[in-house]
Structures are given as structure tokens and as C-alpha cells.
Amino acid sequence: MQMYGFLIPFTLHEAKRDEVEAAAHDLMEELLRIEKMGNGTHSAAVSADLGQSRVEVDLAADAPDQETARELVLSTVRSAIHTIGGHQDPQTWAPAAEAELRVEALYG
């Protein structure tokens, strides 16, 4: 088993500063709740650039390979976003994540 770290930046379109701040807070709380359930993700962190309406999720996963870890992390982030009332366009979510997803194998 290896730990992989993922950094997933995305933009909250047409969101006001206070909405971005609230969404980032709620997203962090939901990621921590999911982590406590033991789904294999951990070390969640969420940061926000209120002026740019940007949110970054930093999340690690333990998995046998990078692809398995990637799927687990993206699924966890999507689930957390949906739980807090957000949504992603299914036509653009994966390509946007692919373009910006940063992955690092942290230990072997």
C-alpha cells in the first residue's frame, strides 16, 4: 500500500466572497466526516482564494496504485461537494480535474 497526495483546485463560478468562504468551510467539515468513516482518504485540507473564487482541496489516499488512489480521492471530493449542496457539470468535471490535478506518491 502506498500513500498518494492529491491537490485539486477548482473555481466556484458566480459565487460571492462569503459564499466561497462558507463553501470552503463546509467542504472541509464534510471531508473530515468522510475521513472518520474510514474510506481510505486522510490528511484533508481546504484553502480558498476569496477574490478569485478558487478552492483547493489537498487530500491523501492509501491505495495499491495511483489510479486507485485517484479514483478514491475524486469520488470523495465529488461526494463532499454534493453533500454540501454543490454540483459539478459532468461534462467538464473530469477534464478540469485532469488538467489541474497534481499527484505525489508520498511513501512506498
PyRosetta script that sets phi, psi and omega in degrees:
from pyrosetta import init, pose_from_sequence

init()
pose = pose_from_sequence("MQMYGFLIPFTLHEAKRDEVEAAAHDLMEELLRIEKMGNGTHSAAVSADLGQSRVEVDLAADAPDQETARELVLSTVRSAIHTIGGHQDPQTWAPAAEAELRVEALYG")
pose.set_psi(1, 140.6)
pose.set_omega(1, -180.0)
pose.set_phi(2, -129.3)
pose.set_psi(2, 150.6)
pose.set_omega(2, 176.2)
pose.set_phi(3, -98.4)
pose.set_psi(3, 131.2)
pose.set_omega(3, 177.6)
pose.set_phi(4, -119.0)
pose.set_psi(4, 136.7)
pose.set_omega(4, 176.7)
pose.set_phi(5, -106.9)
pose.set_psi(5, 138.3)
pose.set_omega(5, -178.2)
pose.set_phi(6, -126.7)
pose.set_psi(6, 138.8)
pose.set_omega(6, 173.9)
pose.set_phi(7, -117.7)
pose.set_psi(7, 118.4)
pose.set_omega(7, -174.9)
pose.set_phi(8, -121.2)
pose.set_psi(8, 101.2)
pose.set_omega(8, 176.4)
pose.set_phi(9, -90.4)
pose.set_psi(9, 143.6)
pose.set_omega(9, 174.7)
pose.set_phi(10, -153.0)
pose.set_psi(10, 165.3)
pose.set_omega(10, -176.8)
pose.set_phi(11, -111.1)
pose.set_psi(11, 137.8)
pose.set_omega(11, 173.1)
pose.set_phi(12, -94.3)
pose.set_psi(12, 100.9)
pose.set_omega(12, -175.2)
pose.set_phi(13, -68.8)
pose.set_psi(13, 136.4)
pose.set_omega(13, 176.7)
pose.set_phi(14, 60.4)
pose.set_psi(14, 26.1)
pose.set_omega(14, 179.0)
pose.set_phi(15, -96.0)
pose.set_psi(15, 141.5)
pose.set_omega(15, 174.9)
pose.set_phi(16, -80.9)
pose.set_psi(16, 162.4)
pose.set_omega(16, -177.2)
pose.set_phi(17, -53.2)
pose.set_psi(17, -47.4)
pose.set_omega(17, -178.0)
pose.set_phi(18, -67.4)
pose.set_psi(18, -29.5)
pose.set_omega(18, 177.1)
pose.set_phi(19, -70.4)
pose.set_psi(19, -38.5)
pose.set_omega(19, 177.4)
pose.set_phi(20, -64.7)
pose.set_psi(20, -45.0)
pose.set_omega(20, 179.8)
pose.set_phi(21, -61.8)
pose.set_psi(21, -45.1)
pose.set_omega(21, 179.6)
pose.set_phi(22, -65.3)
pose.set_psi(22, -41.6)
pose.set_omega(22, 179.8)
pose.set_phi(23, -63.6)
pose.set_psi(23, -41.9)
pose.set_omega(23, 179.4)
pose.set_phi(24, -63.3)
pose.set_psi(24, -43.3)
pose.set_omega(24, 178.1)
pose.set_phi(25, -62.3)
pose.set_psi(25, -49.1)
pose.set_omega(25, -178.5)
pose.set_phi(26, -64.1)
pose.set_psi(26, -38.2)
pose.set_omega(26, 179.0)
pose.set_phi(27, -63.8)
pose.set_psi(27, -42.9)
pose.set_omega(27, 178.2)
pose.set_phi(28, -61.7)
pose.set_psi(28, -44.6)
pose.set_omega(28, 179.4)
pose.set_phi(29, -60.6)
pose.set_psi(29, -41.5)
pose.set_omega(29, -179.1)
pose.set_phi(30, -70.1)
pose.set_psi(30, -39.3)
pose.set_omega(30, 177.1)
pose.set_phi(31, -62.9)
pose.set_psi(31, -39.0)
pose.set_omega(31, 177.0)
pose.set_phi(32, -66.3)
pose.set_psi(32, -37.7)
pose.set_omega(32, 178.0)
pose.set_phi(33, -63.8)
pose.set_psi(33, -44.6)
pose.set_omega(33, 178.8)
pose.set_phi(34, -63.4)
pose.set_psi(34, -42.7)
pose.set_omega(34, 179.5)
pose.set_phi(35, -58.0)
pose.set_psi(35, -42.0)
pose.set_omega(35, -180.0)
pose.set_phi(36, -64.0)
pose.set_psi(36, -24.0)
pose.set_omega(36, 178.6)
pose.set_phi(37, -75.4)
pose.set_psi(37, -11.8)
pose.set_omega(37, 175.5)
pose.set_phi(38, 79.4)
pose.set_psi(38, 41.8)
pose.set_omega(38, -178.8)
pose.set_phi(39, -84.0)
pose.set_psi(39, -0.3)
pose.set_omega(39, 179.6)
pose.set_phi(40, 103.0)
pose.set_psi(40, -6.8)
pose.set_omega(40, 174.6)
pose.set_phi(41, -96.7)
pose.set_psi(41, 155.2)
pose.set_omega(41, 179.9)
pose.set_phi(42, -164.6)
pose.set_psi(42, 174.7)
pose.set_omega(42, 176.8)
pose.set_phi(43, 60.5)
pose.set_psi(43, 39.0)
pose.set_omega(43, -178.9)
pose.set_phi(44, -66.9)
pose.set_psi(44, 141.8)
pose.set_omega(44, 171.8)
pose.set_phi(45, -146.6)
pose.set_psi(45, 141.5)
pose.set_omega(45, 178.3)
pose.set_phi(46, -129.5)
pose.set_psi(46, 131.7)
pose.set_omega(46, 175.3)
pose.set_phi(47, -127.1)
pose.set_psi(47, 157.4)
pose.set_omega(47, -178.1)
pose.set_phi(48, -138.3)
pose.set_psi(48, 141.1)
pose.set_omega(48, 169.8)
pose.set_phi(49, -106.6)
pose.set_psi(49, 98.2)
pose.set_omega(49, -173.4)
pose.set_phi(50, -63.0)
pose.set_psi(50, -35.6)
pose.set_omega(50, -179.1)
pose.set_phi(51, -68.0)
pose.set_psi(51, -32.4)
pose.set_omega(51, -178.5)
pose.set_phi(52, -100.3)
pose.set_psi(52, -1.1)
pose.set_omega(52, -176.2)
pose.set_phi(53, 56.3)
pose.set_psi(53, 36.5)
pose.set_omega(53, -178.9)
pose.set_phi(54, -105.3)
pose.set_psi(54, 140.7)
pose.set_omega(54, 175.0)
pose.set_phi(55, -127.4)
pose.set_psi(55, 139.3)
pose.set_omega(55, 174.7)
pose.set_phi(56, -121.2)
pose.set_psi(56, 131.0)
pose.set_omega(56, 175.0)
pose.set_phi(57, -108.2)
pose.set_psi(57, 125.7)
pose.set_omega(57, 174.4)
pose.set_phi(58, -110.5)
pose.set_psi(58, 118.8)
pose.set_omega(58, -174.0)
pose.set_phi(59, -144.9)
pose.set_psi(59, 137.4)
pose.set_omega(59, 178.7)
pose.set_phi(60, -108.0)
pose.set_psi(60, 155.3)
pose.set_omega(60, 177.0)
pose.set_phi(61, -143.7)
pose.set_psi(61, 141.6)
pose.set_omega(61, 172.7)
pose.set_phi(62, -94.9)
pose.set_psi(62, 125.3)
pose.set_omega(62, -177.2)
pose.set_phi(63, -157.5)
pose.set_psi(63, 162.9)
pose.set_omega(63, 179.7)
pose.set_phi(64, -71.7)
pose.set_psi(64, -22.2)
pose.set_omega(64, -179.8)
pose.set_phi(65, -154.2)
pose.set_psi(65, 167.1)
pose.set_omega(65, -175.6)
pose.set_phi(66, -62.8)
pose.set_psi(66, -41.1)
pose.set_omega(66, -177.7)
pose.set_phi(67, -63.8)
pose.set_psi(67, -42.3)
pose.set_omega(67, 177.9)
pose.set_phi(68, -63.8)
pose.set_psi(68, -43.2)
pose.set_omega(68, 178.4)
pose.set_phi(69, -63.4)
pose.set_psi(69, -42.7)
pose.set_omega(69, 179.9)
pose.set_phi(70, -59.4)
pose.set_psi(70, -48.0)
pose.set_omega(70, -179.3)
pose.set_phi(71, -62.7)
pose.set_psi(71, -40.5)
pose.set_omega(71, 179.3)
pose.set_phi(72, -63.8)
pose.set_psi(72, -45.6)
pose.set_omega(72, -178.8)
pose.set_phi(73, -66.0)
pose.set_psi(73, -47.3)
pose.set_omega(73, -179.5)
pose.set_phi(74, -63.4)
pose.set_psi(74, -39.5)
pose.set_omega(74, 177.4)
pose.set_phi(75, -63.9)
pose.set_psi(75, -41.6)
pose.set_omega(75, 179.7)
pose.set_phi(76, -64.6)
pose.set_psi(76, -44.1)
pose.set_omega(76, 179.9)
pose.set_phi(77, -65.8)
pose.set_psi(77, -43.7)
pose.set_omega(77, 177.4)
pose.set_phi(78, -60.0)
pose.set_psi(78, -44.4)
pose.set_omega(78, 179.8)
pose.set_phi(79, -61.1)
pose.set_psi(79, -44.5)
pose.set_omega(79, 179.9)
pose.set_phi(80, -63.4)
pose.set_psi(80, -41.9)
pose.set_omega(80, 179.3)
pose.set_phi(81, -62.3)
pose.set_psi(81, -45.0)
pose.set_omega(81, 178.8)
pose.set_phi(82, -63.4)
pose.set_psi(82, -41.5)
pose.set_omega(82, -178.4)
pose.set_phi(83, -61.7)
pose.set_psi(83, -35.9)
pose.set_omega(83, -179.5)
pose.set_phi(84, -86.7)
pose.set_psi(84, 4.8)
pose.set_omega(84, 174.5)
pose.set_phi(85, 100.4)
pose.set_psi(85, 5.5)
pose.set_omega(85, 178.1)
pose.set_phi(86, -92.5)
pose.set_psi(86, 176.8)
pose.set_omega(86, 176.2)
pose.set_phi(87, -154.5)
pose.set_psi(87, 161.0)
pose.set_omega(87, 174.6)
pose.set_phi(88, -123.1)
pose.set_psi(88, 146.7)
pose.set_omega(88, 173.3)
pose.set_phi(89, -69.9)
pose.set_psi(89, 116.9)
pose.set_omega(89, -177.4)
pose.set_phi(90, -60.7)
pose.set_psi(90, -20.2)
pose.set_omega(90, 179.0)
pose.set_phi(91, -78.8)
pose.set_psi(91, -23.9)
pose.set_omega(91, -175.8)
pose.set_phi(92, -117.8)
pose.set_psi(92, -12.3)
pose.set_omega(92, -175.4)
pose.set_phi(93, -59.8)
pose.set_psi(93, -56.1)
pose.set_omega(93, -176.4)
pose.set_phi(94, -62.4)
pose.set_psi(94, -48.7)
pose.set_omega(94, 179.2)
pose.set_phi(95, -61.2)
pose.set_psi(95, -38.8)
pose.set_omega(95, 178.9)
pose.set_phi(96, -65.1)
pose.set_psi(96, -42.6)
pose.set_omega(96, 178.9)
pose.set_phi(97, -64.8)
pose.set_psi(97, -40.8)
pose.set_omega(97, 179.4)
pose.set_phi(98, -61.3)
pose.set_psi(98, -40.3)
pose.set_omega(98, -176.5)
pose.set_phi(99, -68.6)
pose.set_psi(99, -30.8)
pose.set_omega(99, -172.6)
pose.set_phi(100, -113.8)
pose.set_psi(100, -9.8)
pose.set_omega(100, -176.6)
pose.set_phi(101, -64.3)
pose.set_psi(101, 127.2)
pose.set_omega(101, 176.4)
pose.set_phi(102, -114.6)
pose.set_psi(102, 131.0)
pose.set_omega(102, -175.1)
pose.set_phi(103, -123.9)
pose.set_psi(103, 142.1)
pose.set_omega(103, 176.9)
pose.set_phi(104, -141.6)
pose.set_psi(104, 126.7)
pose.set_omega(104, 173.2)
pose.set_phi(105, -78.9)
pose.set_psi(105, 119.9)
pose.set_omega(105, -171.0)
pose.set_phi(106, -93.7)
pose.set_psi(106, -31.2)
pose.set_omega(106, 172.5)
pose.set_phi(107, -159.5)
pose.set_psi(107, 158.6)
pose.set_omega(107, -175.9)
pose.set_phi(108, -119.9)
pose.dump_pdb("model.pdb")
